[in-house]
Amino acid sequence: MDPDTLDTIGRYDFEGQVLSPTMTAHPKFDPKTGEMICYGYEVSWLLNPFVWSHLLTVHQAGGDGNDGSRDIVVYTIDASGLKTEECWYKAPFCGIIHDCGVSDNWVVLPMTPLKCDPERLKKGENHWAWDPNEDQWYGLVPRRKGKPEDIRWFRSKNAFQGHTVSCYETPDGEVVFDLTIADGNVFFWWPSVDTPAGTVAKRNKLHNSTTRWIFDPQAPNNSWVDPVEERTEFSGEFSRIDDRFTTYKYNHYWQAIIDGSKPYDFKNADRQPAASSTRWGILPGTTQRPRRFGRVHEPAFIPRAGSKEEGDGYLVALLNHLDVLRNDVCIFDARNIAQGPVAVIHLPFKLRLGLHGNFVEQSEIETWREKRSRELGPVEPAKESLNATDETDESLNISVNGEGGKGANFLLFCV
């Protein structure tokens, strides 16, 4: 995507460096090194360079990410866009790994018990099916010089892992991983294989707890773990931190929360969500509720100009008005969202629910463009097509620029 015009350039494989047909929607950026850590799952072993290096040269990307493969690949891309790490691992089954956690030395891969069975695919059945008898799994792999045998799996009771809050290491080398956990299948449209037809037309009543895990890299493989802390007083999702503190021990996070005590209004899709500001173990969170029929999307944090203090800045989020079918862009003081937005941009149209968003400084775009021009050359779309039909999904992109936000772009996109 062109960062100025937001035009689609095409499928990107980092100038031929990344062969995986699948790619996470949630890569993590290390503020200390500038590296991007990303991964793909359900990637065919035919793409594994460790296999092909003993057979022949790969000329096509191959594999389409729709074969039920248990393979996982983890990449590190440096600040110049060059691949510096790649390692392939095996999962115990083909399950969804939607988000991840990254610390200084480790990558955490939470795998939900939504399974893909190649035999079901052959019969034309659903790609994914919930397994209520399967554990939730966490793969722990080293960030650097990983080998396929290095992956260490941890298990816990059946549940659905949501989006990551953050991840960091303790002084004694253990890995702290915070994320939201639902007590059932969030993706109700992919029920268990024995669910009678016609019984999944409504959402499950679930609760999302914000949950803390601690993983010991020295623990035996397949170790059982339980969360060390669960925040059950509210049901939340789409958590974000001050991204400058990725890999660091942090104090602030923000998320959208749902008031499950209220009845669900199907006609107007109403259950009073709210934007919430929360701190781990310091102070109770503060909450700002939108008007009725308002739906808050995932927020993004914008640092205050010149400040390096954690959480000092602004929170920006889309607000859906479901009864009148339009959106607002709401901007809050990140440390005082209870006072309401400090600015609101009224959009004259409706956007889809569930958008992810990121904030990018205009200066970062300009530095990136100059570096590409002087050292790396222009960004090129992938030259080799995947085995599957190589179509670009339509993405929804919005740029907010102008007085009060001069020199900054806010990009929102569907994945």
VMD Tcl script that draws the C-alpha trace (Angstrom):
set ca {
  {0.00 0.00 0.00}
  {1.30 3.44 -0.87}
  {1.59 5.28 2.49}
  {0.68 8.66 0.95}
  {-2.11 7.85 -1.49}
  {-3.18 4.58 0.22}
  {-3.41 3.01 -3.23}
  {-2.93 -0.75 -3.34}
  {0.42 -1.73 -4.88}
  {-0.13 -5.49 -4.75}
  {0.73 -8.59 -2.76}
  {4.02 -8.03 -0.95}
  {6.67 -10.66 -0.28}
  {9.50 -8.33 0.79}
  {11.08 -8.45 -2.67}
  {10.99 -12.25 -2.79}
  {12.32 -12.85 0.71}
  {9.09 -14.22 2.24}
  {7.57 -17.30 0.58}
  {4.78 -18.02 3.07}
  {1.31 -17.71 1.48}
  {-0.13 -16.68 4.85}
  {0.89 -13.76 7.06}
  {-0.29 -12.59 10.46}
  {-2.46 -9.50 10.71}
  {-0.57 -8.63 13.91}
  {3.20 -8.33 13.43}
  {5.10 -6.77 16.31}
  {7.70 -4.01 16.07}
  {10.62 -3.90 18.50}
  {11.23 -0.22 19.40}
  {14.78 -1.04 20.52}
  {15.92 -2.57 17.23}
  {13.36 -1.44 14.64}
  {12.76 -5.09 13.73}
  {9.38 -6.49 12.67}
  {8.61 -9.97 13.97}
  {5.92 -11.78 11.98}
  {4.77 -15.29 11.20}
  {2.51 -17.46 9.10}
  {0.63 -20.64 9.97}
  {-0.97 -23.34 7.82}
  {1.99 -22.89 5.49}
  {2.87 -25.81 3.25}
  {6.10 -27.68 4.03}
  {6.82 -27.38 0.29}
  {7.79 -23.77 1.00}
  {10.31 -24.69 3.68}
  {13.73 -23.61 2.38}
  {15.40 -26.17 4.65}
  {13.66 -28.88 2.61}
  {14.14 -27.35 -0.82}
  {17.81 -26.57 -0.25}
  {18.38 -30.32 -0.50}
  {16.15 -30.81 -3.55}
  {15.99 -27.97 -6.05}
  {15.69 -24.22 -6.40}
  {12.25 -22.77 -5.68}
  {10.99 -20.58 -8.51}
  {7.38 -20.21 -7.41}
  {5.87 -19.36 -4.08}
  {3.80 -22.58 -4.11}
  {1.26 -23.59 -1.44}
  {-1.91 -21.62 -0.88}
  {-2.40 -21.67 2.88}
  {-5.52 -23.83 2.54}
  {-4.20 -27.35 3.01}
  {-4.44 -27.96 6.77}
  {-0.68 -27.95 7.17}
  {0.71 -27.97 10.72}
  {3.69 -25.86 9.65}
  {4.45 -22.48 11.21}
  {7.11 -20.06 9.99}
  {8.49 -17.13 12.03}
  {10.36 -14.26 10.36}
  {12.33 -11.26 11.51}
  {12.56 -8.31 9.11}
  {15.03 -5.59 10.03}
  {14.41 -1.84 9.85}
  {15.71 -1.79 6.26}
  {13.20 -4.42 5.13}
  {15.77 -7.24 4.99}
  {14.91 -10.69 6.32}
  {17.37 -11.62 9.06}
  {15.65 -14.62 10.69}
  {13.47 -17.46 9.41}
  {12.58 -20.69 11.14}
  {9.93 -23.34 10.51}
  {8.15 -25.26 13.25}
  {5.50 -27.98 13.61}
  {2.29 -27.46 15.57}
  {0.45 -30.35 17.26}
  {-2.50 -29.63 14.93}
  {-3.50 -26.97 12.43}
  {-5.08 -24.29 14.60}
  {-5.64 -20.54 14.32}
  {-2.78 -18.36 15.63}
  {-4.26 -14.91 15.18}
  {-1.94 -12.76 17.30}
  {1.42 -13.10 19.04}
  {3.60 -11.71 21.80}
  {7.21 -10.55 21.47}
  {9.77 -10.01 24.23}
  {13.49 -9.30 23.92}
  {14.36 -12.93 23.28}
  {11.14 -14.85 22.66}
  {8.02 -15.03 20.49}
  {4.75 -16.39 21.97}
  {2.29 -18.01 19.54}
  {-1.18 -18.61 21.10}
  {-3.03 -21.35 19.20}
  {-6.79 -21.67 19.65}
  {-8.65 -25.00 19.51}
  {-10.22 -24.01 16.17}
  {-8.90 -26.83 14.02}
  {-8.49 -27.46 10.32}
  {-8.65 -31.11 9.25}
  {-7.41 -31.90 5.71}
  {-9.94 -34.75 5.49}
  {-12.80 -32.33 6.16}
  {-11.44 -30.03 3.45}
  {-11.60 -32.87 0.95}
  {-15.28 -33.30 1.77}
  {-15.99 -29.60 1.24}
  {-16.77 -28.98 4.91}
  {-15.89 -25.90 6.95}
  {-12.23 -24.96 6.96}
  {-12.27 -24.53 10.73}
  {-14.19 -26.33 13.48}
  {-14.22 -25.63 17.20}
  {-13.01 -28.49 19.38}
  {-14.50 -28.08 22.89}
  {-12.32 -30.94 24.16}
  {-9.00 -29.47 22.99}
  {-6.66 -27.38 25.12}
  {-5.55 -23.86 24.31}
  {-1.87 -23.97 23.33}
  {1.05 -21.53 23.49}
  {4.17 -22.01 21.40}
  {7.36 -20.36 22.68}
  {10.20 -19.90 20.17}
  {13.48 -17.96 20.28}
  {13.67 -14.72 18.33}
  {17.21 -15.39 17.10}
  {18.96 -18.42 15.62}
  {15.91 -20.62 16.16}
  {15.88 -24.25 15.08}
  {12.78 -26.35 14.31}
  {13.28 -28.42 17.47}
  {13.41 -25.30 19.69}
  {9.67 -24.73 19.90}
  {8.29 -25.37 23.37}
  {4.54 -25.87 23.82}
  {2.45 -24.98 26.87}
  {-1.16 -26.06 27.42}
  {-4.12 -24.87 29.45}
  {-7.88 -25.45 29.70}
  {-10.08 -25.07 26.63}
  {-10.66 -21.40 25.78}
  {-10.42 -18.94 22.89}
  {-7.38 -16.64 22.83}
  {-8.07 -13.11 21.65}
  {-5.79 -10.18 20.91}
  {-2.53 -9.50 22.68}
  {-2.08 -6.75 25.24}
  {1.71 -7.01 25.48}
  {4.67 -9.22 26.35}
  {7.97 -8.80 28.19}
  {10.56 -10.71 30.23}
  {11.17 -10.75 33.98}
  {14.68 -10.25 35.42}
  {14.99 -14.03 35.90}
  {14.20 -14.72 32.23}
  {10.55 -15.79 32.39}
  {8.13 -14.50 29.74}
  {5.07 -12.49 30.78}
  {2.27 -12.57 28.20}
  {-0.99 -10.63 28.55}
  {-4.01 -11.11 26.29}
  {-7.78 -11.47 26.35}
  {-9.27 -14.96 26.75}
  {-12.89 -15.87 25.97}
  {-14.58 -18.73 27.79}
  {-15.92 -20.26 24.58}
  {-15.91 -20.14 20.79}
  {-15.95 -16.51 19.67}
  {-16.16 -17.57 16.02}
  {-19.58 -19.16 16.41}
  {-19.95 -19.57 12.64}
  {-17.31 -22.33 12.88}
  {-19.00 -24.65 15.39}
  {-17.82 -28.08 16.49}
  {-18.26 -30.84 13.91}
  {-21.10 -32.48 15.86}
  {-23.21 -29.29 16.11}
  {-26.67 -29.84 14.57}
  {-27.33 -27.77 11.46}
  {-29.28 -24.58 11.97}
  {-28.33 -24.09 15.62}
  {-25.55 -21.49 15.30}
  {-27.51 -18.53 13.97}
  {-26.85 -16.44 17.09}
  {-23.79 -15.37 19.00}
  {-22.66 -17.28 22.04}
  {-22.83 -15.47 25.37}
  {-19.15 -15.22 26.22}
  {-16.96 -13.34 28.64}
  {-13.51 -12.03 27.69}
  {-11.13 -11.79 30.63}
  {-7.84 -9.95 30.36}
  {-5.39 -12.64 31.40}
  {-1.72 -12.79 32.42}
  {0.46 -15.83 31.76}
  {4.06 -16.50 32.73}
  {6.08 -19.01 30.70}
  {9.37 -20.53 31.82}
  {11.57 -21.16 28.75}
  {13.28 -23.96 30.68}
  {10.05 -25.84 31.42}
  {9.50 -29.25 29.77}
  {7.67 -29.33 26.46}
  {3.88 -29.75 26.75}
  {3.89 -28.28 30.27}
  {0.52 -27.38 31.78}
  {0.12 -23.71 32.77}
  {-2.57 -21.69 34.48}
  {-2.98 -17.91 34.30}
  {-1.37 -16.01 37.17}
  {-3.93 -13.19 37.00}
  {-7.38 -12.76 35.42}
  {-9.30 -9.50 35.25}
  {-12.91 -10.68 35.14}
  {-14.66 -7.48 36.25}
  {-15.27 -6.52 32.63}
  {-15.36 -8.21 29.24}
  {-12.85 -6.57 26.90}
  {-11.08 -6.89 23.57}
  {-8.91 -4.96 21.06}
  {-6.29 -4.07 23.66}
  {-3.53 -1.59 22.86}
  {-0.52 -0.17 24.68}
  {1.86 2.69 24.06}
  {3.74 0.89 21.27}
  {7.01 2.54 22.28}
  {6.92 0.14 25.25}
  {6.60 -3.10 23.29}
  {8.94 -5.69 24.91}
  {9.14 -3.50 28.07}
  {7.34 -3.97 31.36}
  {4.42 -1.58 30.99}
  {1.78 0.11 33.14}
  {-0.97 1.26 30.76}
  {-3.26 -0.46 28.30}
  {-6.53 0.50 26.66}
  {-9.30 -1.68 25.28}
  {-12.92 -1.73 24.19}
  {-15.20 -3.36 26.76}
  {-18.72 -4.77 26.57}
  {-21.36 -4.52 29.28}
  {-22.74 -8.05 29.24}
  {-25.33 -7.26 31.89}
  {-27.46 -5.38 29.36}
  {-29.85 -7.17 26.99}
  {-28.78 -7.43 23.38}
  {-30.84 -5.31 20.97}
  {-30.58 -7.22 17.68}
  {-32.47 -4.57 15.73}
  {-29.92 -1.88 16.59}
  {-27.03 -4.17 17.64}
  {-26.88 -2.48 21.03}
  {-25.05 -3.62 24.12}
  {-23.31 -0.47 25.29}
  {-19.61 -0.99 24.64}
  {-17.15 1.48 26.11}
  {-13.57 2.56 25.69}
  {-11.59 1.68 28.80}
  {-8.22 2.76 30.15}
  {-6.62 0.26 32.49}
  {-3.38 -0.08 34.41}
  {-1.91 -3.35 35.61}
  {-1.70 -3.31 39.40}
  {-1.51 0.47 39.88}
  {-4.88 2.16 39.69}
  {-8.40 1.14 38.71}
  {-9.28 1.82 35.09}
  {-11.42 4.67 33.86}
  {-14.23 4.27 31.37}
  {-15.93 6.45 28.76}
  {-19.26 5.24 27.40}
  {-20.47 6.43 23.98}
  {-24.06 7.25 23.20}
  {-26.47 4.36 22.85}
  {-26.05 2.39 19.60}
  {-22.38 3.48 19.50}
  {-19.74 0.84 18.84}
  {-16.07 1.48 19.61}
  {-13.41 -0.02 17.33}
  {-9.89 -0.91 18.34}
  {-8.06 2.21 19.59}
  {-4.56 3.32 18.68}
  {-2.16 5.34 20.81}
  {-0.55 8.57 19.56}
  {2.41 9.87 21.63}
  {2.30 13.50 22.67}
  {4.91 15.47 20.70}
  {8.18 15.67 22.61}
  {7.08 13.34 25.43}
  {8.76 10.01 26.16}
  {6.61 9.20 29.18}
  {4.52 6.05 28.87}
  {0.87 6.76 28.15}
  {1.34 10.48 27.65}
  {-0.54 11.21 24.46}
  {-3.82 10.58 22.71}
  {-6.09 7.69 21.97}
  {-7.87 7.60 18.62}
  {-10.69 5.22 17.74}
  {-13.55 4.86 15.32}
  {-17.08 5.03 16.71}
  {-19.88 3.37 14.76}
  {-23.38 4.89 15.06}
  {-25.37 1.81 14.12}
  {-28.76 3.49 14.22}
  {-27.83 6.21 11.68}
  {-25.13 4.24 9.79}
  {-22.17 6.56 9.99}
  {-18.86 6.90 11.89}
  {-16.92 9.35 13.99}
  {-13.17 9.44 14.59}
  {-12.83 10.19 18.31}
  {-9.63 11.51 19.88}
  {-9.14 11.28 23.66}
  {-6.53 12.36 26.15}
  {-5.11 8.88 26.75}
  {-4.79 9.37 30.50}
  {-8.20 10.95 30.94}
  {-10.64 9.31 28.58}
  {-13.43 9.66 31.15}
  {-13.67 13.36 30.28}
  {-14.78 12.43 26.77}
  {-13.13 13.14 23.43}
  {-11.04 16.27 22.98}
  {-11.87 16.23 19.26}
  {-14.34 14.41 17.00}
  {-14.17 14.07 13.22}
  {-17.61 13.33 11.76}
  {-17.51 11.01 8.76}
  {-20.51 11.17 6.41}
  {-20.58 7.40 5.80}
  {-20.56 4.03 7.54}
  {-17.53 1.77 7.92}
  {-17.50 -1.90 8.73}
  {-17.25 -3.15 12.31}
  {-14.06 -4.62 13.69}
  {-11.38 -2.46 12.11}
  {-7.79 -2.60 13.31}
  {-5.85 0.64 13.23}
  {-2.29 1.93 13.57}
  {-0.79 5.38 13.89}
  {2.30 6.29 11.86}
  {4.26 9.54 12.18}
  {4.66 11.37 8.88}
  {8.37 11.78 9.69}
  {8.72 7.99 9.80}
  {7.16 7.69 6.35}
  {9.51 10.32 4.98}
  {12.56 8.60 6.52}
  {11.42 5.27 5.09}
  {10.87 6.78 1.64}
  {14.31 8.39 1.63}
  {15.97 5.15 2.71}
  {14.19 3.19 -0.02}
  {15.23 5.79 -2.56}
  {18.90 5.97 -1.53}
  {19.65 2.40 -0.49}
  {16.97 -0.19 -1.18}
  {15.12 0.86 -4.30}
  {11.37 1.09 -4.78}
  {8.94 -1.28 -3.09}
  {8.03 -4.00 -5.57}
  {4.94 -6.23 -5.53}
  {5.47 -9.98 -5.55}
  {6.54 -11.28 -8.95}
  {5.55 -14.91 -8.39}
  {1.89 -15.73 -7.84}
  {0.58 -18.14 -5.25}
  {-1.03 -21.39 -6.33}
  {-4.36 -20.02 -5.20}
  {-6.03 -17.27 -7.18}
  {-3.89 -14.23 -6.52}
  {-6.49 -11.60 -5.78}
  {-6.01 -8.61 -3.55}
  {-8.67 -8.27 -0.86}
  {-10.35 -4.91 -0.79}
  {-8.98 -2.85 2.06}
  {-10.52 0.15 3.69}
  {-7.98 2.88 4.36}
  {-8.48 6.31 5.90}
  {-5.94 9.08 6.27}
  {-6.59 11.83 8.79}
  {-4.46 14.91 8.19}
  {-4.94 18.56 8.83}
  {-4.91 21.29 11.45}
  {-4.19 19.89 14.89}
  {-2.87 16.68 13.32}
  {-0.51 18.24 10.82}
  {2.24 15.96 9.65}
  {0.70 12.72 10.88}
  {-1.20 9.95 9.16}
  {-3.62 7.58 10.85}
  {-4.17 4.42 8.81}
  {-7.12 2.11 9.34}
  {-7.36 -1.10 7.41}
  {-9.38 -4.29 7.19}
  {-7.54 -7.60 7.42}
}
mol new
graphics top color blue
foreach p $ca { graphics top sphere $p radius 0.5 }
foreach p [lrange $ca 0 end-1] q [lrange $ca 1 end] { graphics top cylinder $p $q radius 0.2 }
display resetview
